[in-house]
Amino acid sequence: MTSFATFHDLADTSVFITGGGSGIGAALTEGFLAQGAKVAFVQRSDASEFVAQISGKYVHDPLCLPCDITDIAALTDAMHTAARAHGPITRLINNAANDTRQDIVDTTVRDWDASQNVNLRPHFFTAQTAAPMMKAAGYGSIVNFSSISYMMGMAGMAGYVTAKAAVTGLTRALARELGPDQIRVNAVMPGWVLTQRQMDLWATPEDLAAHLARQCLPEHLAPRDIVDAVLFLSSQASRMMTGQAMVVDGGVAVSG
């Protein structure tokens, strides 16, 4: 990966990423490794091929910890394993998500809860686990992944859209509560990033053309386009930014 920017203070920091073995998460893992960071990530699916591809490319190799993030006990155990391997976590990236489409009439209570258990609940409990480590270190940065989907009012994914709206509220609450300990909490709000999953499941030529017409910039977003925003929010380059939601969507949503 060729970095667009270098954030020297991220070298040798302990970074923990949820869903860091595929899609945007894989780009984030490699982006932090390229900065010289020590990266541990959790992934439910098999990430061995990805780990093999990037091992040996950077100063540090990634630490992959298989984990279902809906199992909070397993998730917190993984964070403590990462801290033992790399030192106390000072950069937390809550990236993992599931944006499966489902009409309102077909959504069961189990479906709704499953969406919140992936798209919202882990963001709180990872922050709860990382906060004491960050406090002891004297600083920390948490980046939560929200989405412009709730600003657009997208249909067919009410559970996901609701969770992503809640992530911005959680981000603001955590920023206020953790700020006295020099822990910053911000959100990134991507637009439609064309991961392989999106291309395989939902990116029809018609929908791609319609979405591109909404953007100011006439180019579709790729996972790589989200990385530098997250690196910036994780770095001391953004030391006085907290409680904010940064939109990276090619100019679809208006946040100010």
PLY file of the C-alpha trace (Angstrom):
ply
format ascii 1.0
element vertex 256
property float x
property float y
property float z
element edge 255
property int vertex1
property int vertex2
end_header
0.00 0.00 0.00
1.22 3.48 -0.92
0.31 5.98 1.77
-1.04 9.37 0.77
0.17 10.75 4.11
2.56 9.71 6.86
1.67 10.08 10.53
4.94 9.47 12.35
3.36 9.29 15.80
1.52 6.09 14.84
4.76 4.09 14.58
4.91 1.30 17.18
1.49 2.17 18.61
-0.87 -0.66 19.59
-3.90 -0.65 17.28
-6.99 -2.85 17.54
-9.40 -3.14 14.59
-12.69 -5.02 14.40
-13.31 -6.74 11.09
-9.75 -6.00 10.00
-9.31 -8.91 7.61
-11.57 -7.99 4.68
-13.03 -5.03 2.81
-12.42 -1.63 4.39
-11.00 -3.37 7.46
-8.24 -5.04 5.49
-7.30 -1.69 3.95
-7.20 -0.20 7.45
-5.00 -3.00 8.78
-2.50 -2.51 5.99
-2.73 1.27 6.29
-1.74 1.19 9.96
1.00 -1.38 9.30
2.41 0.93 6.63
2.69 3.61 9.33
4.78 1.22 11.45
1.99 0.44 13.91
1.42 -2.86 15.67
-1.98 -4.08 14.51
-4.22 -6.74 16.00
-7.58 -7.40 14.43
-10.55 -9.66 14.96
-12.36 -11.38 12.13
-15.10 -14.00 12.15
-14.32 -15.30 8.65
-11.00 -16.87 7.66
-8.37 -14.16 7.13
-5.35 -16.43 6.74
-4.87 -15.61 3.06
-4.89 -11.87 3.77
-2.42 -12.27 6.65
-0.12 -14.34 4.46
-0.20 -11.70 1.73
0.90 -8.83 3.96
3.18 -10.62 6.43
6.78 -9.58 5.91
5.88 -6.41 3.99
6.13 -4.04 6.94
8.05 -3.62 10.19
5.37 -5.53 12.09
3.17 -8.42 10.99
-0.55 -8.32 11.80
-2.00 -10.34 14.63
-5.24 -11.99 13.56
-7.54 -13.10 16.38
-10.53 -15.15 15.17
-13.60 -13.82 16.95
-17.33 -13.30 16.56
-17.83 -9.73 17.77
-21.36 -10.49 18.91
-19.73 -12.52 21.69
-18.65 -9.66 23.94
-16.69 -11.88 26.32
-14.67 -13.29 23.42
-14.18 -9.80 22.00
-12.82 -8.38 25.24
-10.60 -11.44 25.66
-9.19 -10.77 22.18
-8.44 -7.17 23.16
-6.52 -8.29 26.22
-4.61 -10.80 24.09
-3.71 -7.99 21.71
-2.55 -5.81 24.60
-0.31 -8.58 25.93
1.24 -8.98 22.48
1.57 -5.32 21.48
1.21 -3.27 24.63
-1.83 -1.35 25.88
-4.23 -0.46 23.08
-4.14 3.27 22.35
-5.90 3.22 18.97
-9.27 1.47 18.63
-11.06 1.22 15.29
-14.64 -0.07 15.40
-15.01 -1.01 11.76
-16.90 -4.31 11.58
-20.46 -4.10 10.24
-23.16 -6.03 8.42
-25.36 -4.12 5.98
-27.50 -7.02 4.77
-30.65 -5.74 3.10
-34.04 -6.71 4.50
-37.50 -5.25 3.98
-39.42 -4.09 7.03
-42.14 -6.72 6.57
-39.59 -9.53 6.65
-37.59 -8.35 9.68
-37.99 -10.45 12.81
-37.02 -9.56 16.37
-34.05 -11.90 15.97
-32.99 -10.11 12.76
-33.25 -6.71 14.45
-31.23 -7.78 17.48
-28.62 -9.44 15.28
-28.11 -6.17 13.41
-27.62 -4.16 16.60
-25.31 -6.83 18.00
-22.92 -6.34 15.08
-23.40 -2.71 14.10
-23.68 -0.98 17.49
-23.16 -3.02 20.64
-19.45 -3.88 20.08
-18.59 -0.19 19.69
-19.51 0.44 23.31
-17.90 -2.61 24.86
-14.62 -2.27 22.97
-14.43 1.34 24.17
-15.22 0.19 27.70
-12.35 -2.31 27.51
-9.82 0.02 25.86
-10.53 3.10 27.99
-8.54 1.97 31.09
-5.55 1.14 28.88
-5.74 4.53 27.20
-6.16 6.32 30.52
-3.05 4.61 31.87
-1.13 5.59 28.74
-2.26 9.20 29.10
-4.02 9.38 25.73
-5.98 7.41 23.17
-8.09 7.63 20.06
-11.25 5.71 19.22
-12.69 5.81 15.71
-16.21 4.45 15.23
-17.61 3.64 11.83
-20.98 5.21 11.15
-22.43 5.69 7.65
-24.15 8.31 5.52
-26.98 5.78 5.08
-28.99 7.31 7.93
-28.52 10.82 6.56
-29.89 9.59 3.22
-32.73 7.64 4.87
-31.98 4.50 2.91
-34.73 1.88 2.66
-34.45 -1.86 2.98
-31.93 -1.86 5.84
-33.68 -0.25 8.80
-31.68 -2.10 11.45
-28.36 -1.11 9.94
-29.41 2.50 9.34
-30.69 2.82 12.91
-27.49 1.39 14.36
-25.33 3.74 12.30
-27.34 6.73 13.47
-26.85 5.53 17.04
-23.10 5.22 16.51
-22.82 8.98 16.07
-24.74 9.52 19.32
-22.54 7.01 21.12
-19.46 8.73 19.72
-20.58 12.05 21.16
-21.40 10.52 24.55
-18.09 8.69 24.79
-16.15 11.78 23.71
-17.69 13.74 26.59
-17.15 11.00 29.17
-13.61 10.01 28.16
-12.28 13.44 27.22
-10.99 14.28 30.73
-8.60 11.33 30.36
-7.27 12.67 27.02
-9.16 10.00 25.09
-10.63 11.26 21.84
-13.65 9.62 20.17
-14.66 10.39 16.60
-16.72 8.79 13.87
-16.11 8.23 10.18
-19.14 8.25 7.89
-18.29 6.58 4.59
-20.40 6.75 1.50
-20.87 3.75 -0.77
-17.47 2.07 -0.73
-17.19 -0.56 -3.41
-15.78 -3.51 -1.51
-15.91 -6.96 -3.08
-19.01 -7.72 -0.99
-20.81 -4.68 -2.42
-19.81 -5.59 -5.95
-20.94 -9.19 -5.52
-24.30 -8.48 -3.87
-25.71 -5.06 -4.69
-23.68 -3.00 -7.17
-25.83 -3.18 -10.30
-24.83 -0.93 -13.21
-28.01 1.08 -12.71
-27.45 1.64 -8.99
-23.80 2.49 -9.52
-24.69 5.11 -12.09
-27.45 6.58 -9.91
-25.20 6.86 -6.88
-22.34 8.38 -8.84
-24.74 11.04 -10.08
-25.34 12.04 -6.42
-21.66 12.58 -5.74
-19.81 15.81 -6.40
-16.68 13.85 -7.32
-17.27 11.60 -10.35
-15.40 8.57 -9.03
-16.58 5.64 -6.93
-15.08 5.15 -3.48
-12.72 2.25 -2.83
-11.64 0.93 0.59
-8.34 2.78 0.23
-10.20 6.12 0.21
-11.27 5.69 3.84
-7.85 4.83 5.25
-6.21 8.25 5.49
-9.22 9.79 7.25
-8.98 7.10 9.92
-5.21 7.50 10.22
-5.67 11.25 10.67
-8.27 10.80 13.40
-6.03 8.23 15.11
-2.97 10.47 14.97
-2.09 13.37 17.20
-2.41 15.45 14.03
-6.08 15.66 15.06
-5.31 16.10 18.76
-8.08 18.66 19.38
-10.78 16.88 17.40
-13.26 14.78 19.37
-16.97 14.07 19.24
-16.97 14.70 15.50
-18.34 12.76 12.52
-16.18 12.99 9.39
-17.97 12.29 6.12
-15.97 10.62 3.34
-18.45 10.06 0.53
-17.38 11.97 -2.60
-19.77 14.81 -1.78
-23.19 13.20 -1.29
-24.15 14.19 2.26
-23.88 17.64 3.82
-22.71 17.60 7.44
-22.21 21.29 8.17
0 1
1 2
2 3
3 4
4 5
5 6
6 7
7 8
8 9
9 10
10 11
11 12
12 13
13 14
14 15
15 16
16 17
17 18
18 19
19 20
20 21
21 22
22 23
23 24
24 25
25 26
26 27
27 28
28 29
29 30
30 31
31 32
32 33
33 34
34 35
35 36
36 37
37 38
38 39
39 40
40 41
41 42
42 43
43 44
44 45
45 46
46 47
47 48
48 49
49 50
50 51
51 52
52 53
53 54
54 55
55 56
56 57
57 58
58 59
59 60
60 61
61 62
62 63
63 64
64 65
65 66
66 67
67 68
68 69
69 70
70 71
71 72
72 73
73 74
74 75
75 76
76 77
77 78
78 79
79 80
80 81
81 82
82 83
83 84
84 85
85 86
86 87
87 88
88 89
89 90
90 91
91 92
92 93
93 94
94 95
95 96
96 97
97 98
98 99
99 100
100 101
101 102
102 103
103 104
104 105
105 106
106 107
107 108
108 109
109 110
110 111
111 112
112 113
113 114
114 115
115 116
116 117
117 118
118 119
119 120
120 121
121 122
122 123
123 124
124 125
125 126
126 127
127 128
128 129
129 130
130 131
131 132
132 133
133 134
134 135
135 136
136 137
137 138
138 139
139 140
140 141
141 142
142 143
143 144
144 145
145 146
146 147
147 148
148 149
149 150
150 151
151 152
152 153
153 154
154 155
155 156
156 157
157 158
158 159
159 160
160 161
161 162
162 163
163 164
164 165
165 166
166 167
167 168
168 169
169 170
170 171
171 172
172 173
173 174
174 175
175 176
176 177
177 178
178 179
179 180
180 181
181 182
182 183
183 184
184 185
185 186
186 187
187 188
188 189
189 190
190 191
191 192
192 193
193 194
194 195
195 196
196 197
197 198
198 199
199 200
200 201
201 202
202 203
203 204
204 205
205 206
206 207
207 208
208 209
209 210
210 211
211 212
212 213
213 214
214 215
215 216
216 217
217 218
218 219
219 220
220 221
221 222
222 223
223 224
224 225
225 226
226 227
227 228
228 229
229 230
230 231
231 232
232 233
233 234
234 235
235 236
236 237
237 238
238 239
239 240
240 241
241 242
242 243
243 244
244 245
245 246
246 247
247 248
248 249
249 250
250 251
251 252
252 253
253 254
254 255
